[in-house]
């Protein structure tokens, strides 16, 4: 899962431009992620303000 910290996001669009699967959208200053996200973490690594975080879900 990728968590978007909207209080930190500056809506620059860097993550949208770097997503290899085009799963992020920036519409009217609102960043959204669609359900097809592969959780590769590229967007979180490239975010200049650290507004994205990859949280790995562990199954027992």
PDBQT receptor file of N, H, CA, C and O in Angstrom, charges set to zero:
ATOM      1  N   UNK A   1       0.841  -1.162   0.000  1.00  0.00    +0.000 N 
ATOM      2  CA  UNK A   1       0.000   0.000   0.000  1.00  0.00    +0.000 C 
ATOM      3  C   UNK A   1       0.896   1.238   0.000  1.00  0.00    +0.000 C 
ATOM      4  O   UNK A   1       1.950   1.250   0.637  1.00  0.00    +0.000 OA
ATOM      5  N   UNK A   2       0.476   2.267  -0.710  1.00  0.00    +0.000 N 
ATOM      6  H   UNK A   2      -0.380   2.257  -1.228  1.00  0.00    +0.000 HD
ATOM      7  CA  UNK A   2       1.186   3.536  -0.696  1.00  0.00    +0.000 C 
ATOM      8  C   UNK A   2       0.310   4.560  -0.003  1.00  0.00    +0.000 C 
ATOM      9  O   UNK A   2      -0.853   4.754  -0.357  1.00  0.00    +0.000 OA
ATOM     10  N   UNK A   3       0.889   5.201   0.980  1.00  0.00    +0.000 N 
ATOM     11  H   UNK A   3       1.834   5.043   1.267  1.00  0.00    +0.000 HD
ATOM     12  CA  UNK A   3       0.176   6.218   1.745  1.00  0.00    +0.000 C 
ATOM     13  C   UNK A   3       0.583   7.591   1.233  1.00  0.00    +0.000 C 
ATOM     14  O   UNK A   3       1.771   7.874   1.081  1.00  0.00    +0.000 OA
ATOM     15  N   UNK A   4      -0.395   8.439   0.970  1.00  0.00    +0.000 N 
ATOM     16  H   UNK A   4      -1.360   8.210   1.094  1.00  0.00    +0.000 HD
ATOM     17  CA  UNK A   4      -0.153   9.803   0.515  1.00  0.00    +0.000 C 
ATOM     18  C   UNK A   4      -0.396  10.740   1.685  1.00  0.00    +0.000 C 
ATOM     19  O   UNK A   4      -1.509  10.811   2.204  1.00  0.00    +0.000 OA
ATOM     20  N   UNK A   5       0.635  11.457   2.102  1.00  0.00    +0.000 N 
ATOM     21  H   UNK A   5       1.540  11.399   1.681  1.00  0.00    +0.000 HD
ATOM     22  CA  UNK A   5       0.509  12.459   3.159  1.00  0.00    +0.000 C 
ATOM     23  C   UNK A   5       0.152  13.781   2.487  1.00  0.00    +0.000 C 
ATOM     24  O   UNK A   5       1.032  14.516   2.037  1.00  0.00    +0.000 OA
ATOM     25  N   UNK A   6      -1.132  14.075   2.423  1.00  0.00    +0.000 N 
ATOM     26  H   UNK A   6      -1.846  13.478   2.788  1.00  0.00    +0.000 HD
ATOM     27  CA  UNK A   6      -1.617  15.260   1.720  1.00  0.00    +0.000 C 
ATOM     28  C   UNK A   6      -1.149  16.562   2.359  1.00  0.00    +0.000 C 
ATOM     29  O   UNK A   6      -1.108  17.596   1.693  1.00  0.00    +0.000 OA
ATOM     30  N   UNK A   7      -0.798  16.526   3.628  1.00  0.00    +0.000 N 
ATOM     31  H   UNK A   7      -0.831  15.686   4.169  1.00  0.00    +0.000 HD
ATOM     32  CA  UNK A   7      -0.302  17.741   4.280  1.00  0.00    +0.000 C 
ATOM     33  C   UNK A   7       1.121  18.077   3.835  1.00  0.00    +0.000 C 
ATOM     34  O   UNK A   7       1.546  19.228   3.943  1.00  0.00    +0.000 OA
ATOM     35  N   UNK A   8       1.857  17.088   3.338  1.00  0.00    +0.000 N 
ATOM     36  H   UNK A   8       1.512  16.154   3.250  1.00  0.00    +0.000 HD
ATOM     37  CA  UNK A   8       3.229  17.304   2.861  1.00  0.00    +0.000 C 
ATOM     38  C   UNK A   8       3.295  17.469   1.348  1.00  0.00    +0.000 C 
ATOM     39  O   UNK A   8       4.207  18.116   0.833  1.00  0.00    +0.000 OA
ATOM     40  N   UNK A   9       2.340  16.891   0.637  1.00  0.00    +0.000 N 
ATOM     41  H   UNK A   9       1.600  16.365   1.055  1.00  0.00    +0.000 HD
ATOM     42  CA  UNK A   9       2.351  16.910  -0.820  1.00  0.00    +0.000 C 
ATOM     43  C   UNK A   9       2.253  18.343  -1.341  1.00  0.00    +0.000 C 
ATOM     44  O   UNK A   9       1.381  19.109  -0.931  1.00  0.00    +0.000 OA
ATOM     45  N   UNK A  10       3.168  18.690  -2.254  1.00  0.00    +0.000 N 
ATOM     46  H   UNK A  10       3.876  18.068  -2.587  1.00  0.00    +0.000 HD
ATOM     47  CA  UNK A  10       3.144  20.038  -2.841  1.00  0.00    +0.000 C 
ATOM     48  C   UNK A  10       2.541  20.007  -4.244  1.00  0.00    +0.000 C 
ATOM     49  O   UNK A  10       2.545  21.021  -4.942  1.00  0.00    +0.000 OA
ATOM     50  N   UNK A  11       2.022  18.848  -4.660  1.00  0.00    +0.000 N 
ATOM     51  H   UNK A  11       2.019  18.025  -4.092  1.00  0.00    +0.000 HD
ATOM     52  CA  UNK A  11       1.329  18.670  -5.925  1.00  0.00    +0.000 C 
ATOM     53  C   UNK A  11       2.183  19.103  -7.115  1.00  0.00    +0.000 C 
ATOM     54  O   UNK A  11       1.699  19.760  -8.037  1.00  0.00    +0.000 OA
ATOM     55  N   UNK A  12       3.461  18.723  -7.078  1.00  0.00    +0.000 N 
ATOM     56  H   UNK A  12       3.854  18.189  -6.329  1.00  0.00    +0.000 HD
ATOM     57  CA  UNK A  12       4.397  19.089  -8.148  1.00  0.00    +0.000 C 
ATOM     58  C   UNK A  12       4.247  18.190  -9.373  1.00  0.00    +0.000 C 
ATOM     59  O   UNK A  12       4.611  18.586 -10.481  1.00  0.00    +0.000 OA
ATOM     60  N   UNK A  13       3.710  16.972  -9.179  1.00  0.00    +0.000 N 
ATOM     61  H   UNK A  13       3.415  16.650  -8.280  1.00  0.00    +0.000 HD
ATOM     62  CA  UNK A  13       3.502  16.051 -10.285  1.00  0.00    +0.000 C 
ATOM     63  C   UNK A  13       4.694  15.169 -10.619  1.00  0.00    +0.000 C 
ATOM     64  O   UNK A  13       4.642  14.410 -11.586  1.00  0.00    +0.000 OA
ATOM     65  N   UNK A  14       5.766  15.252  -9.839  1.00  0.00    +0.000 N 
ATOM     66  H   UNK A  14       5.808  15.869  -9.054  1.00  0.00    +0.000 HD
ATOM     67  CA  UNK A  14       6.947  14.438 -10.099  1.00  0.00    +0.000 C 
ATOM     68  C   UNK A  14       6.617  12.949 -10.031  1.00  0.00    +0.000 C 
ATOM     69  O   UNK A  14       7.065  12.174 -10.876  1.00  0.00    +0.000 OA
ATOM     70  N   UNK A  15       5.853  12.557  -9.053  1.00  0.00    +0.000 N 
ATOM     71  H   UNK A  15       5.489  13.187  -8.367  1.00  0.00    +0.000 HD
ATOM     72  CA  UNK A  15       5.486  11.144  -8.901  1.00  0.00    +0.000 C 
ATOM     73  C   UNK A  15       4.627  10.668 -10.057  1.00  0.00    +0.000 C 
ATOM     74  O   UNK A  15       4.776   9.539 -10.525  1.00  0.00    +0.000 OA
ATOM     75  N   UNK A  16       3.736  11.518 -10.513  1.00  0.00    +0.000 N 
ATOM     76  H   UNK A  16       3.615  12.434 -10.133  1.00  0.00    +0.000 HD
ATOM     77  CA  UNK A  16       2.861  11.173 -11.634  1.00  0.00    +0.000 C 
ATOM     78  C   UNK A  16       3.694  10.920 -12.889  1.00  0.00    +0.000 C 
ATOM     79  O   UNK A  16       3.447   9.969 -13.631  1.00  0.00    +0.000 OA
ATOM     80  N   UNK A  17       4.680  11.780 -13.113  1.00  0.00    +0.000 N 
ATOM     81  H   UNK A  17       4.881  12.552 -12.510  1.00  0.00    +0.000 HD
ATOM     82  CA  UNK A  17       5.521  11.674 -14.305  1.00  0.00    +0.000 C 
ATOM     83  C   UNK A  17       6.432  10.455 -14.269  1.00  0.00    +0.000 C 
ATOM     84  O   UNK A  17       6.819   9.947 -15.322  1.00  0.00    +0.000 OA
ATOM     85  N   UNK A  18       6.782   9.976 -13.082  1.00  0.00    +0.000 N 
ATOM     86  H   UNK A  18       6.468  10.388 -12.227  1.00  0.00    +0.000 HD
ATOM     87  CA  UNK A  18       7.729   8.864 -12.991  1.00  0.00    +0.000 C 
ATOM     88  C   UNK A  18       7.078   7.498 -12.817  1.00  0.00    +0.000 C 
ATOM     89  O   UNK A  18       7.768   6.483 -12.919  1.00  0.00    +0.000 OA
ATOM     90  N   UNK A  19       5.798   7.439 -12.561  1.00  0.00    +0.000 N 
ATOM     91  H   UNK A  19       5.237   8.263 -12.478  1.00  0.00    +0.000 HD
ATOM     92  CA  UNK A  19       5.129   6.143 -12.381  1.00  0.00    +0.000 C 
ATOM     93  C   UNK A  19       5.180   5.359 -13.689  1.00  0.00    +0.000 C 
ATOM     94  O   UNK A  19       4.633   5.811 -14.695  1.00  0.00    +0.000 OA
ATOM     95  N   UNK A  20       5.827   4.192 -13.696  1.00  0.00    +0.000 N 
ATOM     96  H   UNK A  20       6.272   3.825 -12.879  1.00  0.00    +0.000 HD
ATOM     97  CA  UNK A  20       5.965   3.424 -14.938  1.00  0.00    +0.000 C 
ATOM     98  C   UNK A  20       4.647   2.842 -15.453  1.00  0.00    +0.000 C 
ATOM     99  O   UNK A  20       4.557   2.444 -16.614  1.00  0.00    +0.000 OA
ATOM    100  N   UNK A  21       3.636   2.793 -14.601  1.00  0.00    +0.000 N 
ATOM    101  H   UNK A  21       3.710   3.116 -13.658  1.00  0.00    +0.000 HD
ATOM    102  CA  UNK A  21       2.354   2.213 -14.995  1.00  0.00    +0.000 C 
ATOM    103  C   UNK A  21       1.229   3.235 -15.086  1.00  0.00    +0.000 C 
ATOM    104  O   UNK A  21       0.072   2.870 -15.289  1.00  0.00    +0.000 OA
ATOM    105  N   UNK A  22       1.563   4.508 -14.937  1.00  0.00    +0.000 N 
ATOM    106  H   UNK A  22       2.503   4.805 -14.771  1.00  0.00    +0.000 HD
ATOM    107  CA  UNK A  22       0.576   5.601 -15.005  1.00  0.00    +0.000 C 
ATOM    108  C   UNK A  22      -0.576   5.390 -14.030  1.00  0.00    +0.000 C 
ATOM    109  O   UNK A  22      -1.739   5.574 -14.389  1.00  0.00    +0.000 OA
ATOM    110  N   UNK A  23      -0.254   5.008 -12.804  1.00  0.00    +0.000 N 
ATOM    111  H   UNK A  23       0.691   4.858 -12.513  1.00  0.00    +0.000 HD
ATOM    112  CA  UNK A  23      -1.280   4.736 -11.804  1.00  0.00    +0.000 C 
ATOM    113  C   UNK A  23      -1.552   5.904 -10.859  1.00  0.00    +0.000 C 
ATOM    114  O   UNK A  23      -2.404   5.800  -9.976  1.00  0.00    +0.000 OA
ATOM    115  N   UNK A  24      -0.846   6.998 -11.035  1.00  0.00    +0.000 N 
ATOM    116  H   UNK A  24      -0.154   7.083 -11.752  1.00  0.00    +0.000 HD
ATOM    117  CA  UNK A  24      -1.073   8.187 -10.225  1.00  0.00    +0.000 C 
ATOM    118  C   UNK A  24      -1.648   9.288 -11.102  1.00  0.00    +0.000 C 
ATOM    119  O   UNK A  24      -1.263   9.434 -12.262  1.00  0.00    +0.000 OA
ATOM    120  N   UNK A  25      -2.568  10.057 -10.545  1.00  0.00    +0.000 N 
ATOM    121  H   UNK A  25      -2.881   9.939  -9.603  1.00  0.00    +0.000 HD
ATOM    122  CA  UNK A  25      -3.152  11.187 -11.257  1.00  0.00    +0.000 C 
ATOM    123  C   UNK A  25      -3.179  12.398 -10.352  1.00  0.00    +0.000 C 
ATOM    124  O   UNK A  25      -3.389  12.287  -9.144  1.00  0.00    +0.000 OA
ATOM    125  N   UNK A  26      -2.967  13.541 -10.943  1.00  0.00    +0.000 N 
ATOM    126  H   UNK A  26      -2.797  13.631 -11.925  1.00  0.00    +0.000 HD
ATOM    127  CA  UNK A  26      -3.053  14.805 -10.223  1.00  0.00    +0.000 C 
ATOM    128  C   UNK A  26      -4.154  15.613 -10.880  1.00  0.00    +0.000 C 
ATOM    129  O   UNK A  26      -3.982  16.160 -11.969  1.00  0.00    +0.000 OA
ATOM    130  N   UNK A  27      -5.296  15.678 -10.194  1.00  0.00    +0.000 N 
ATOM    131  H   UNK A  27      -5.436  15.234  -9.309  1.00  0.00    +0.000 HD
ATOM    132  CA  UNK A  27      -6.460  16.373 -10.732  1.00  0.00    +0.000 C 
ATOM    133  C   UNK A  27      -6.904  17.420  -9.727  1.00  0.00    +0.000 C 
ATOM    134  O   UNK A  27      -7.211  17.106  -8.577  1.00  0.00    +0.000 OA
ATOM    135  N   UNK A  28      -6.934  18.659 -10.173  1.00  0.00    +0.000 N 
ATOM    136  H   UNK A  28      -6.684  18.914 -11.107  1.00  0.00    +0.000 HD
ATOM    137  CA  UNK A  28      -7.374  19.774  -9.322  1.00  0.00    +0.000 C 
ATOM    138  C   UNK A  28      -6.683  19.759  -7.966  1.00  0.00    +0.000 C 
ATOM    139  O   UNK A  28      -7.344  19.835  -6.931  1.00  0.00    +0.000 OA
ATOM    140  N   UNK A  29      -5.358  19.662  -7.966  1.00  0.00    +0.000 N 
ATOM    141  H   UNK A  29      -4.820  19.600  -8.807  1.00  0.00    +0.000 HD
ATOM    142  CA  UNK A  29      -4.537  19.662  -6.748  1.00  0.00    +0.000 C 
ATOM    143  C   UNK A  29      -4.915  18.528  -5.789  1.00  0.00    +0.000 C 
ATOM    144  O   UNK A  29      -4.872  18.689  -4.569  1.00  0.00    +0.000 OA
ATOM    145  N   UNK A  30      -5.282  17.392  -6.359  1.00  0.00    +0.000 N 
ATOM    146  H   UNK A  30      -5.317  17.261  -7.350  1.00  0.00    +0.000 HD
ATOM    147  CA  UNK A  30      -5.585  16.212  -5.549  1.00  0.00    +0.000 C 
ATOM    148  C   UNK A  30      -4.901  15.009  -6.184  1.00  0.00    +0.000 C 
ATOM    149  O   UNK A  30      -5.252  14.599  -7.290  1.00  0.00    +0.000 OA
ATOM    150  N   UNK A  31      -3.928  14.450  -5.482  1.00  0.00    +0.000 N 
ATOM    151  H   UNK A  31      -3.643  14.784  -4.583  1.00  0.00    +0.000 HD
ATOM    152  CA  UNK A  31      -3.201  13.290  -5.962  1.00  0.00    +0.000 C 
ATOM    153  C   UNK A  31      -3.988  12.032  -5.634  1.00  0.00    +0.000 C 
ATOM    154  O   UNK A  31      -4.375  11.812  -4.486  1.00  0.00    +0.000 OA
ATOM    155  N   UNK A  32      -4.221  11.209  -6.647  1.00  0.00    +0.000 N 
ATOM    156  H   UNK A  32      -3.906  11.388  -7.580  1.00  0.00    +0.000 HD
ATOM    157  CA  UNK A  32      -4.948   9.958  -6.444  1.00  0.00    +0.000 C 
ATOM    158  C   UNK A  32      -4.170   8.804  -7.062  1.00  0.00    +0.000 C 
ATOM    159  O   UNK A  32      -3.389   8.987  -7.995  1.00  0.00    +0.000 OA
ATOM    160  N   UNK A  33      -4.398   7.629  -6.530  1.00  0.00    +0.000 N 
ATOM    161  H   UNK A  33      -5.033   7.480  -5.772  1.00  0.00    +0.000 HD
ATOM    162  CA  UNK A  33      -3.747   6.423  -7.011  1.00  0.00    +0.000 C 
ATOM    163  C   UNK A  33      -4.841   5.415  -7.359  1.00  0.00    +0.000 C 
ATOM    164  O   UNK A  33      -5.781   5.218  -6.588  1.00  0.00    +0.000 OA
ATOM    165  N   UNK A  34      -4.713   4.780  -8.523  1.00  0.00    +0.000 N 
ATOM    166  H   UNK A  34      -3.949   4.940  -9.149  1.00  0.00    +0.000 HD
ATOM    167  CA  UNK A  34      -5.751   3.812  -8.869  1.00  0.00    +0.000 C 
ATOM    168  C   UNK A  34      -5.417   2.428  -8.315  1.00  0.00    +0.000 C 
ATOM    169  O   UNK A  34      -4.311   2.187  -7.832  1.00  0.00    +0.000 OA
ATOM    170  N   UNK A  35      -6.365   1.554  -8.393  1.00  0.00    +0.000 N 
ATOM    171  H   UNK A  35      -7.264   1.750  -8.785  1.00  0.00    +0.000 HD
ATOM    172  CA  UNK A  35      -6.248   0.221  -7.777  1.00  0.00    +0.000 C 
ATOM    173  C   UNK A  35      -5.224  -0.676  -8.451  1.00  0.00    +0.000 C 
ATOM    174  O   UNK A  35      -4.850  -1.706  -7.891  1.00  0.00    +0.000 OA
ATOM    175  N   UNK A  36      -4.760  -0.309  -9.643  1.00  0.00    +0.000 N 
ATOM    176  H   UNK A  36      -5.063   0.528 -10.098  1.00  0.00    +0.000 HD
ATOM    177  CA  UNK A  36      -3.786  -1.129 -10.361  1.00  0.00    +0.000 C 
ATOM    178  C   UNK A  36      -2.347  -0.872  -9.933  1.00  0.00    +0.000 C 
ATOM    179  O   UNK A  36      -1.425  -1.424 -10.533  1.00  0.00    +0.000 OA
ATOM    180  N   UNK A  37      -2.134  -0.057  -8.921  1.00  0.00    +0.000 N 
ATOM    181  H   UNK A  37      -2.883   0.392  -8.433  1.00  0.00    +0.000 HD
ATOM    182  CA  UNK A  37      -0.791   0.272  -8.432  1.00  0.00    +0.000 C 
ATOM    183  C   UNK A  37      -0.044  -1.014  -8.069  1.00  0.00    +0.000 C 
ATOM    184  O   UNK A  37      -0.572  -1.874  -7.366  1.00  0.00    +0.000 OA
ATOM    185  N   UNK A  38       1.196  -1.129  -8.563  1.00  0.00    +0.000 N 
ATOM    186  H   UNK A  38       1.625  -0.430  -9.134  1.00  0.00    +0.000 HD
ATOM    187  CA  UNK A  38       2.031  -2.305  -8.301  1.00  0.00    +0.000 C 
ATOM    188  C   UNK A  38       2.896  -2.149  -7.055  1.00  0.00    +0.000 C 
ATOM    189  O   UNK A  38       3.624  -3.069  -6.682  1.00  0.00    +0.000 OA
ATOM    190  N   UNK A  39       2.818  -0.994  -6.417  1.00  0.00    +0.000 N 
ATOM    191  H   UNK A  39       2.226  -0.247  -6.720  1.00  0.00    +0.000 HD
ATOM    192  CA  UNK A  39       3.577  -0.696  -5.188  1.00  0.00    +0.000 C 
ATOM    193  C   UNK A  39       5.083  -0.880  -5.385  1.00  0.00    +0.000 C 
ATOM    194  O   UNK A  39       5.772  -1.433  -4.528  1.00  0.00    +0.000 OA
ATOM    195  N   UNK A  40       5.572  -0.410  -6.519  1.00  0.00    +0.000 N 
ATOM    196  H   UNK A  40       5.012   0.039  -7.215  1.00  0.00    +0.000 HD
ATOM    197  CA  UNK A  40       6.998  -0.540  -6.818  1.00  0.00    +0.000 C 
ATOM    198  C   UNK A  40       7.847   0.429  -5.996  1.00  0.00    +0.000 C 
ATOM    199  O   UNK A  40       9.032   0.180  -5.775  1.00  0.00    +0.000 OA
ATOM    200  N   UNK A  41       7.246   1.537  -5.543  1.00  0.00    +0.000 N 
ATOM    201  H   UNK A  41       6.284   1.740  -5.723  1.00  0.00    +0.000 HD
ATOM    202  CA  UNK A  41       7.952   2.485  -4.693  1.00  0.00    +0.000 C 
ATOM    203  C   UNK A  41       8.714   3.569  -5.420  1.00  0.00    +0.000 C 
ATOM    204  O   UNK A  41       9.339   4.413  -4.778  1.00  0.00    +0.000 OA
ATOM    205  N   UNK A  42       8.680   3.571  -6.745  1.00  0.00    +0.000 N 
ATOM    206  H   UNK A  42       8.172   2.886  -7.267  1.00  0.00    +0.000 HD
ATOM    207  CA  UNK A  42       9.400   4.595  -7.498  1.00  0.00    +0.000 C 
ATOM    208  C   UNK A  42       8.880   5.982  -7.140  1.00  0.00    +0.000 C 
ATOM    209  O   UNK A  42       9.671   6.909  -6.970  1.00  0.00    +0.000 OA
ATOM    210  N   UNK A  43       7.585   6.136  -7.023  1.00  0.00    +0.000 N 
ATOM    211  H   UNK A  43       6.942   5.382  -7.161  1.00  0.00    +0.000 HD
ATOM    212  CA  UNK A  43       7.003   7.443  -6.696  1.00  0.00    +0.000 C 
ATOM    213  C   UNK A  43       7.459   7.920  -5.316  1.00  0.00    +0.000 C 
ATOM    214  O   UNK A  43       7.766   9.098  -5.134  1.00  0.00    +0.000 OA
ATOM    215  N   UNK A  44       7.503   7.020  -4.364  1.00  0.00    +0.000 N 
ATOM    216  H   UNK A  44       7.254   6.063  -4.512  1.00  0.00    +0.000 HD
ATOM    217  CA  UNK A  44       7.928   7.387  -3.008  1.00  0.00    +0.000 C 
ATOM    218  C   UNK A  44       9.401   7.771  -2.981  1.00  0.00    +0.000 C 
ATOM    219  O   UNK A  44       9.793   8.682  -2.252  1.00  0.00    +0.000 OA
ATOM    220  N   UNK A  45      10.213   7.085  -3.768  1.00  0.00    +0.000 N 
ATOM    221  H   UNK A  45       9.895   6.345  -4.361  1.00  0.00    +0.000 HD
ATOM    222  CA  UNK A  45      11.640   7.390  -3.811  1.00  0.00    +0.000 C 
ATOM    223  C   UNK A  45      11.935   8.720  -4.483  1.00  0.00    +0.000 C 
ATOM    224  O   UNK A  45      12.910   9.383  -4.129  1.00  0.00    +0.000 OA
ATOM    225  N   UNK A  46      11.118   9.121  -5.440  1.00  0.00    +0.000 N 
ATOM    226  H   UNK A  46      10.326   8.582  -5.727  1.00  0.00    +0.000 HD
ATOM    227  CA  UNK A  46      11.373  10.333  -6.214  1.00  0.00    +0.000 C 
ATOM    228  C   UNK A  46      10.702  11.577  -5.608  1.00  0.00    +0.000 C 
ATOM    229  O   UNK A  46      11.064  12.701  -5.957  1.00  0.00    +0.000 OA
ATOM    230  N   UNK A  47       9.749  11.391  -4.721  1.00  0.00    +0.000 N 
ATOM    231  H   UNK A  47       9.455  10.478  -4.437  1.00  0.00    +0.000 HD
ATOM    232  CA  UNK A  47       9.011  12.526  -4.146  1.00  0.00    +0.000 C 
ATOM    233  C   UNK A  47       9.970  13.483  -3.431  1.00  0.00    +0.000 C 
ATOM    234  O   UNK A  47      10.655  13.073  -2.493  1.00  0.00    +0.000 OA
ATOM    235  N   UNK A  48      10.032  14.750  -3.858  1.00  0.00    +0.000 N 
ATOM    236  H   UNK A  48       9.476  15.083  -4.619  1.00  0.00    +0.000 HD
ATOM    237  CA  UNK A  48      10.984  15.695  -3.272  1.00  0.00    +0.000 C 
ATOM    238  C   UNK A  48      10.651  16.128  -1.843  1.00  0.00    +0.000 C 
ATOM    239  O   UNK A  48      11.513  16.660  -1.143  1.00  0.00    +0.000 OA
ATOM    240  N   UNK A  49       9.414  15.906  -1.405  1.00  0.00    +0.000 N 
ATOM    241  H   UNK A  49       8.713  15.474  -1.973  1.00  0.00    +0.000 HD
ATOM    242  CA  UNK A  49       9.030  16.337  -0.053  1.00  0.00    +0.000 C 
ATOM    243  C   UNK A  49       8.698  15.166   0.865  1.00  0.00    +0.000 C 
ATOM    244  O   UNK A  49       8.301  15.378   2.011  1.00  0.00    +0.000 OA
ATOM    245  N   UNK A  50       8.853  13.931   0.382  1.00  0.00    +0.000 N 
ATOM    246  H   UNK A  50       9.176  13.758  -0.549  1.00  0.00    +0.000 HD
ATOM    247  CA  UNK A  50       8.596  12.755   1.211  1.00  0.00    +0.000 C 
ATOM    248  C   UNK A  50       7.138  12.554   1.565  1.00  0.00    +0.000 C 
ATOM    249  O   UNK A  50       6.816  12.105   2.665  1.00  0.00    +0.000 OA
ATOM    250  N   UNK A  51       6.251  12.887   0.631  1.00  0.00    +0.000 N 
ATOM    251  H   UNK A  51       6.512  13.252  -0.263  1.00  0.00    +0.000 HD
ATOM    252  CA  UNK A  51       4.815  12.788   0.906  1.00  0.00    +0.000 C 
ATOM    253  C   UNK A  51       4.245  11.395   0.646  1.00  0.00    +0.000 C 
ATOM    254  O   UNK A  51       3.087  11.129   0.967  1.00  0.00    +0.000 OA
ATOM    255  N   UNK A  52       5.047  10.512   0.070  1.00  0.00    +0.000 N 
ATOM    256  H   UNK A  52       5.988  10.728  -0.191  1.00  0.00    +0.000 HD
ATOM    257  CA  UNK A  52       4.573   9.165  -0.246  1.00  0.00    +0.000 C 
ATOM    258  C   UNK A  52       5.376   8.137   0.536  1.00  0.00    +0.000 C 
ATOM    259  O   UNK A  52       6.591   8.261   0.687  1.00  0.00    +0.000 OA
ATOM    260  N   UNK A  53       4.686   7.134   1.024  1.00  0.00    +0.000 N 
ATOM    261  H   UNK A  53       3.699   7.033   0.901  1.00  0.00    +0.000 HD
ATOM    262  CA  UNK A  53       5.346   6.083   1.796  1.00  0.00    +0.000 C 
ATOM    263  C   UNK A  53       4.799   4.728   1.382  1.00  0.00    +0.000 C 
ATOM    264  O   UNK A  53       3.586   4.535   1.298  1.00  0.00    +0.000 OA
ATOM    265  N   UNK A  54       5.695   3.799   1.126  1.00  0.00    +0.000 N 
ATOM    266  H   UNK A  54       6.680   3.955   1.194  1.00  0.00    +0.000 HD
ATOM    267  CA  UNK A  54       5.295   2.432   0.795  1.00  0.00    +0.000 C 
ATOM    268  C   UNK A  54       5.208   1.643   2.096  1.00  0.00    +0.000 C 
ATOM    269  O   UNK A  54       6.169   1.577   2.863  1.00  0.00    +0.000 OA
ATOM    270  N   UNK A  55       4.060   1.056   2.329  1.00  0.00    +0.000 N 
ATOM    271  H   UNK A  55       3.279   1.110   1.706  1.00  0.00    +0.000 HD
ATOM    272  CA  UNK A  55       3.847   0.219   3.514  1.00  0.00    +0.000 C 
ATOM    273  C   UNK A  55       3.571  -1.189   3.018  1.00  0.00    +0.000 C 
ATOM    274  O   UNK A  55       2.576  -1.440   2.338  1.00  0.00    +0.000 OA
ATOM    275  N   UNK A  56       4.454  -2.092   3.363  1.00  0.00    +0.000 N 
ATOM    276  H   UNK A  56       5.263  -1.888   3.915  1.00  0.00    +0.000 HD
ATOM    277  CA  UNK A  56       4.311  -3.487   2.936  1.00  0.00    +0.000 C 
ATOM    278  C   UNK A  56       3.405  -4.235   3.898  1.00  0.00    +0.000 C 
ATOM    279  O   UNK A  56       3.592  -4.199   5.114  1.00  0.00    +0.000 OA
ATOM    280  N   UNK A  57       2.423  -4.910   3.328  1.00  0.00    +0.000 N 
ATOM    281  H   UNK A  57       2.271  -4.939   2.340  1.00  0.00    +0.000 HD
ATOM    282  CA  UNK A  57       1.500  -5.711   4.134  1.00  0.00    +0.000 C 
ATOM    283  C   UNK A  57       2.067  -7.113   4.246  1.00  0.00    +0.000 C 
ATOM    284  O   UNK A  57       2.408  -7.732   3.238  1.00  0.00    +0.000 OA
ATOM    285  N   UNK A  58       2.166  -7.606   5.447  1.00  0.00    +0.000 N 
ATOM    286  H   UNK A  58       1.889  -7.103   6.266  1.00  0.00    +0.000 HD
ATOM    287  CA  UNK A  58       2.696  -8.945   5.669  1.00  0.00    +0.000 C 
ATOM    288  C   UNK A  58       1.544  -9.896   5.987  1.00  0.00    +0.000 C 
ATOM    289  O   UNK A  58       0.690  -9.618   6.829  1.00  0.00    +0.000 OA
ATOM    290  N   UNK A  59       1.553 -10.999   5.301  1.00  0.00    +0.000 N 
ATOM    291  H   UNK A  59       2.247 -11.225   4.617  1.00  0.00    +0.000 HD
ATOM    292  CA  UNK A  59       0.520 -12.019   5.558  1.00  0.00    +0.000 C 
ATOM    293  C   UNK A  59       1.094 -13.061   6.492  1.00  0.00    +0.000 C 
ATOM    294  O   UNK A  59       2.260 -13.437   6.375  1.00  0.00    +0.000 OA
ATOM    295  N   UNK A  60       0.287 -13.522   7.408  1.00  0.00    +0.000 N 
ATOM    296  H   UNK A  60      -0.661 -13.217   7.503  1.00  0.00    +0.000 HD
ATOM    297  CA  UNK A  60       0.708 -14.547   8.362  1.00  0.00    +0.000 C 
ATOM    298  C   UNK A  60       0.391 -15.923   7.852  1.00  0.00    +0.000 C 
ATOM    299  O   UNK A  60       0.676 -16.912   8.526  1.00  0.00    +0.000 OA
TER     300      UNK A  60
